[in-house]
Amino acid sequence: MKVNDYEVPEDLYYTDTHEWLKRENGKVRVGITDYARKQLGNITYVGFEVKVGDEVEFKQPFGEIESEKATEDLYSPVSGKVIEVNVELEDMPQIVEDDPYGKGWMLLIEPANLENDIKNLMTAKEYAEYLKKKLEEE
């Protein structure tokens, strides 16, 4: 699905801070949306405040992303245990620009209560509507 020039994959869930979540065999992969990476522009840094084994909390920061335009916190869409961190992004942050829904993923999390957290996220259709309203306001 597309909203203007922004990709919104239909198999993901979304936050109002433009992170995405993909379910994968009881775990979830997390990254930022196409909208977020295009708004940031040239991404110069991705840093993580968490490592494998750490606990993350729903809607709490797990790192930050910087560009020539801004520095933004990255927020976890679920609570749970960090299983994997895409540390490759620390050396090559441009991967997020090139492939935000693929190689630009950030964390793999074993969720503590996915069914509860997911109720607070948007489906692709809901996120597309949210994005349309946001773009109208800009």
C-alpha positions as CSV (number, residue, x, y, z in Angstrom):
1,M,0.0,0.0,0.0
2,K,1.2,3.5,-0.7
3,V,0.3,6.9,0.8
4,N,1.7,9.6,-1.5
5,D,5.3,8.4,-2.1
6,Y,5.5,6.4,1.2
7,E,5.4,2.6,1.3
8,V,3.2,1.1,4.0
9,P,3.6,-2.7,3.9
10,E,0.4,-4.4,4.9
11,D,1.9,-7.2,7.0
12,L,3.3,-4.9,9.6
13,Y,2.0,-3.0,12.7
14,Y,2.9,0.7,13.3
15,T,3.4,3.2,16.1
16,D,2.4,6.9,16.0
17,T,6.2,7.6,16.3
18,H,6.7,5.8,13.0
19,E,8.3,2.5,14.1
20,W,7.1,-0.7,12.6
21,L,6.8,-4.2,14.0
22,K,6.8,-7.5,12.1
23,R,5.7,-10.8,13.7
24,E,8.2,-13.6,13.1
25,N,7.6,-17.0,14.8
26,G,6.7,-15.7,18.3
27,K,9.3,-12.9,18.0
28,V,9.0,-9.4,16.5
29,R,11.4,-7.4,14.3
30,V,11.4,-3.7,14.7
31,G,12.5,-0.7,12.5
32,I,11.4,2.7,11.3
33,T,9.0,3.5,8.5
34,D,9.5,4.8,5.0
35,Y,7.9,8.0,6.1
36,A,10.3,8.4,9.0
37,R,13.4,7.8,7.0
38,K,12.4,10.2,4.2
39,Q,11.6,12.9,6.8
40,L,15.0,12.4,8.4
41,G,16.8,12.7,5.0
42,N,20.5,11.7,5.0
43,I,20.9,9.4,8.0
44,T,24.3,9.8,9.6
45,Y,24.0,7.8,12.8
46,V,22.0,4.9,14.4
47,G,22.8,4.2,18.0
48,F,21.3,1.7,20.4
49,E,20.9,2.1,24.2
50,V,20.2,-1.7,24.5
51,K,22.1,-4.9,23.9
52,V,21.1,-8.5,23.6
53,G,19.5,-9.7,26.8
54,D,18.2,-6.3,27.8
55,E,14.6,-5.7,28.5
56,V,12.7,-3.0,26.5
57,E,9.4,-1.4,27.5
58,F,6.5,-0.5,25.3
59,K,6.9,3.1,24.0
60,Q,10.2,3.6,25.8
61,P,13.4,4.6,23.9
62,F,15.8,2.0,22.8
63,G,18.2,4.2,20.8
64,E,18.4,7.2,18.5
65,I,18.8,8.0,14.9
66,E,20.5,11.2,13.5
67,S,20.4,12.9,10.2
68,E,21.6,16.2,8.8
69,K,18.1,17.5,9.8
70,A,17.4,16.1,13.3
71,T,18.1,13.6,16.0
72,E,15.1,11.4,17.0
73,D,14.6,8.8,19.7
74,L,13.6,5.3,18.6
75,Y,10.8,3.8,20.6
76,S,10.0,0.1,21.2
77,P,6.5,-1.0,19.9
78,V,6.5,-3.8,22.5
79,S,7.8,-4.8,25.9
80,G,10.2,-7.8,26.0
81,K,13.7,-9.1,25.8
82,V,16.1,-8.1,23.1
83,I,17.2,-11.2,21.1
84,E,19.3,-9.4,18.4
85,V,20.5,-5.9,17.6
86,N,21.3,-4.9,14.0
87,V,24.8,-3.5,15.0
88,E,25.6,-3.2,11.3
89,L,23.6,0.0,11.3
90,E,26.1,1.7,13.7
91,D,28.8,1.5,11.0
92,M,26.5,1.8,8.0
93,P,23.4,3.9,9.0
94,Q,22.6,4.5,5.3
95,I,21.2,0.9,5.2
96,V,18.1,2.3,6.9
97,E,17.7,4.8,4.0
98,D,18.2,2.1,1.4
99,D,16.0,-0.6,2.9
100,P,13.9,0.5,6.0
101,Y,11.7,-2.6,5.9
102,G,14.4,-5.1,5.2
103,K,18.1,-4.9,6.0
104,G,17.5,-1.7,7.9
105,W,15.7,-3.4,10.7
106,M,16.9,-2.5,14.2
107,L,15.9,-5.0,16.9
108,L,14.6,-8.5,17.2
109,I,12.5,-8.8,20.4
110,E,11.0,-11.7,22.3
111,P,7.8,-10.0,23.4
112,A,6.5,-10.2,27.0
113,N,2.9,-9.6,26.1
114,L,2.5,-9.2,22.4
115,E,-1.3,-9.6,22.2
116,N,-1.7,-6.8,24.7
117,D,0.9,-4.4,23.2
118,I,-0.4,-5.0,19.6
119,K,-3.8,-3.6,20.6
120,N,-2.1,-0.3,21.0
121,L,-0.5,-0.3,17.6
122,M,-2.0,0.5,14.2
123,T,-2.6,-1.9,11.3
124,A,-1.3,-0.8,7.9
125,K,-4.7,0.6,7.0
126,E,-4.9,2.6,10.2
127,Y,-1.4,3.8,9.8
128,A,-2.1,4.9,6.2
129,E,-5.1,6.9,7.5
130,Y,-2.9,8.4,10.2
131,L,-0.2,9.3,7.6
132,K,-2.8,10.9,5.3
133,K,-4.0,13.2,8.1
134,K,-0.4,14.0,9.1
135,L,0.5,15.0,5.5
136,E,-2.6,17.2,5.3
137,E,-1.5,19.1,8.3
138,E,2.1,19.7,6.9
